[in-house]
Amino acid sequence: MASKSIFRIIFHNQGSIYEVYAHEVSQGGMYAFVEVGDITFGERSKLVVDPSDEKLKSEFSGVKRTYIPLHAIVRIDEVEKEGQAKIHPGEGKGGNVSPFPMPMKPPAAD
């Protein structure tokens, strides 16, 4: 039996950069959204608790499928092994990744 692919999805959410792992990624049925399903959280040691990992687990608990806006996606990679889900500081918080600039409203014609 072939093993299921594992994808690492990095995206912006409320000023932070989220890194999650999932088995299903596709262009969703909703226009301009990426559909992410079967989000996985690796089993870690019960002695050491990572607060960002726990925050992600609680935020995505009970979620079968999530839809991420296309403009919030930084990167999607197919990886060999699942890593640890993380929340990184966003722009202005010591991070070095910023969102792609959106076009400004064009000036009004004279």
Secondary structure, 3 states (H helix, E strand, C coil): CCCCCEEEEEEEECCEEEEEEEEEEEECCCCCEEEEEEEECCCCCCCCCCHHHHHHHHHCCCCCEEEEEHHHEEEEEEECCCCCCEEEECCCCCCCCCCCCCCCCCCCCC
